[in-house]
Amino acid sequence: MEPRGRTQAARDRVPRIDPYGFERPEDFDYAAYEEFFSTYLVILTRRAIKWSKLLKGSSGVQKSMTDMNRTFPDNVKFRKSADPCLQKTLYNVLLAYGHHNQGVGYCQGMNFIAGYLILITKSEEESFWLLDALVGRILPDYYSPAMLGLKTDQEVLGELVRTKLPAVAALMDGHGVLWTLVVSRWFICLFVDILPVETVLRIWDCLFNEGSKIIFRVALTLIKQHQAFILEATSVADICEKFKEITKGSFVTECHTFMQKIFSEPGSLSMSTIARLRENCRAKLLAQG
């Protein structure tokens, strides 16, 4: 078929208005779009088939999903009385991921992350693939049985605080407080149920775009902004309580200002530095057994 004929044929097949309601411009290249979408459709179909198979898979992952019903008890869309109730959607996403990544299966904290993704995308399949990007690519070993990646990054934060906020590090050391005691939920839940929803979503935008380094920027900003308040602590219990308090208030609610702060307050934070610290901290953890 001649190019002009292909263009006209594509124009006849491709709707004048796109799926989002926008009218396509007069000079829109219908033939190129149709060629692209035919290729993309193959990818979408392949993913849909895999998703369907994962839902039908069998494994022992269901037995470990004991805390799923406790996901967002204050969210009306996850209550049994909701129509539709997102608990079923959440179950499907976590079950499919357990079948997909049997090395991880299901780990505490994944329910909150998957729950947020479901609320945002309103799609089981899209939530599954985003969860896979987070758990499988951006945060490897965070949710593995040994949680080595999670433990490593908590130690990395401690080393960064030691360098950038030595007074806080000295306070922690002086009271024998391990970083996992005060920041484990920050890391494992990616600030879900810790910071306001809008702020968490802005952090996640950066997490998908820039990678795991953003978690350290958020943590360091929270600690630096409230350093004087933290240093008032006189006991282990007091330190723990102050770390809970610094995740509340106008500083974290005003998400636009907060996001600007996380890129300025911690100062330089290169991936090479993070990689070096991760290597050292991981080696120490492995040596401890």
N, C-alpha and C positions, 0 to 999 in steps of 0.2 A: 504494500500500500504506500502511496506517495505521502511525504511528510504532512502535506496539507490535509490529506484524507485522514491520517492518524490523529492529527490534532482535533479535527472535527468529530471523529469517532470518540475520542477521549472526552471531549466537551459534552457529548451526548450522554456519556456514562457517569461522569463525575458531577455531583450536584453543584448547582450555582452557589448554594449556601453551605458553608462548612458545618461540621457537627457542633460547633460552639455558637452558631447563629450569625457568623460574620459572612457578608457577601464577598465572594471572590472578586478581585479587581479585573478590569477589562483585559489587561495584558497577562493574566494568570496563565502559567504554562501547564495546561491540563495534561498534556502527554507526558511530561517529565514527572508530574505529580502521580499520575497513574502508574508509571513505571516504578517509582519509589515505593508507592503504597503496596503494589503487588509483591514486592520483596519483603516489605515490613509485615505484610499479612502472614507470610510464611513463618516469620519469627513469632508473631502473636499466636498463631495456631499451634506451633510447636510448644510454646509455653502453656497454652490452655490445656493441651493433651497431657503434659507433664503434671500440671496442677490437678487435673482430674484423677490421674493415677495415684498421686500422693495422698489424696483424700481417701482412696480405697485401700491403701497399704496397710500392712499389719506389723506391729512392733509392740514393745512393752512401754512405749512412751506415755500411754494413758495413765498408767499406774503412778507416774511421777507428777502428774498435773493436779496434785491435791489442793494447791492454794489458788487455783484459777477462779473459783467462785468468790474469792475475796478481792478480786480486781475491781477497783473503783466503786466501793460501796456507796459513795456519795454522788455517783453519776446515774441519773435516771434511766439512761439508755442501756445500762448494764443490769438493771433490776429485772427479776423474773416477770414482773408485771408489765414490762415494756413490750410494745408491739411495733416492730420486731425487737426481740431481746438480743443484744449484741454478744451475750455470753456464748451463744451457739456459733456465731461468726468467729469469735475469739478462739473457741475450741477447735474449729476447723483449721484456722491459720496455724496454731501451735501444733496440732496433730500432724498437719502436712509438713511443717518444718522438722518435726521430730523424725519423720520418715525420710525426709530429704537429707538431713545432716545427722546421721545416727551417732556420730562421734560426740555430738552435743546433746541430742535428744531434746529434753526440756530442762531448763534451769530457772531457778527462782529469779525473778526480775524481768524475764522475757515477756511475761504476761502484761506487765505495765507498758512495755515498749510496743508490743503488738497491739494492745488496746488503743494507744494513742494513734498508731498508724491507721487502724480501722476507723477511728473517729474522723481522721483527716481525709482519707481516700474514699471511705464508704464502699470499699471493695475488698473482698477476701483475697483475691488473687494479687492485686496490686500491693496489698499489705504484706503478703507473703514474700514477694520479690524484694520489697524494701527491707523487710526483716532479714532476708538473706544477705543483702548488701551490708547491713550493719554488723550482723553476727559473724558472717563468713568472710567478709573482706575488710571492713573498716576496723572492727574490734576483734580480731582473731584471738582465741584463747580466753576471752572474757567469760564465756559461758560454758567452757569445757568442764568436765568433772573436777579437774584440779584447780580450775580458775586461775591458772598461772599468769595469764595476761592481765587479769584484774588485779591480782596481788602485786604484780610487777609495777603496774602504773601507779598504784597507791604509794609504793616505795619511791617511785620516780618523783611524785609530787612532793614527798618528804625531802628529797634531795634538792628540788627546786626551791622549796621554802627555805631550806638551810642556806642556800646561796643568796636568794633575793630578799628574804624576810628572816634574818638570823635570830631576832628576838623571839619570834613565834616558835621557831625550831627549838630554841633553848628552853622555852616554857614547856613544850611537849616533852623534851628529853628529861627535864627536871622532875616532871611528874610521872615519867615512864609511860606516857600515853602513846599507843601505836596509832598510826594514821588510819588504819582500817577501822578503828573504833569510831572515828568521827566523819569519815568521808566515804565509807563503803557504799552507802545507799546513793550518794551522788553519782558514783561511777557505774554501779550495776544497774541503776534505773535511769541513767542518763538524765538526771535531774527531774524526772517525772515524779509528781507528788512532793517535790522538794521546792521548786520554783513555780511561779505563776505560769499558766498554760501558754500565754502569748510569748513569754520569755523563753520557755522551753522550745517552742516551735522555731523561734529565731536561732537559737543555739543549734538545733537540728539542721536547719538550712546550711549553717556553716560546717557542721559535722559531715554532711553528705558532700559538701563542696571541697572542704579543706582537709578532712580527715580527723583523726583522733586527737591531734594537737590542740584542738579547740577545747577539749575537756580540761586540759591543764590551764588554759587561759581563763576559763570561767572560774575554776577553783582558786587560782592565784588572785584573781580580781576580788572575789568574795573575801578572801583572807586579808589582802592588803587594805581594802576599803575599811575593814573593821578591825585592823590590827590593834589599835589602842583599846578597843572594847574587849578583845580576846585576851590581851595582856593583863586585864584586871582579874582574871581567873586565879583562884587560890587553891583549887583542888581538881582532882580528876573529874568529878561530877560537874563541877563548875565549867570546866573546859568543854565537856560534852554539851552542856546546856547552851553555852555561848555559840558553839558551832551550829546548833539548831536555830538560834535566834538570828544569825547573820543571813539566813536564807529567806527572811521575811522583811516586809517594809517597803517603802517607796523606792529604794535603790534598785530592787529587783523587779518591782512592778512596772517601772518606767523602762520598758524593754528597749526602746530606741537608744536612750542614753546609756543603758547598761551595755548594749552591744558595742557601742563606741568605746566604752571603758575597757572592755576585754581585749581590745586591740591596742590600747595605749598603756594601761596600768602595769601589766606584767613586764613590759619592755621586750627586748629581743628574746625570741624563743624559736630557734631554728630546729628543723626536723633532724639535722645531724646531731644536735645536742640531745634531743629526745631519744634518738636511736642509740647513742652512746650510753646514756643513763639507763635505758631499758636493758641493754646488754649486760651492764654491770650489776644492776639490781636483780635481773633474772638469774645470773650466775650465783649470786649470794643466796637467793631463795632455794635454788637447786642444791647448793652445798649444804644448806640447813636441813634438807630432806623434807 
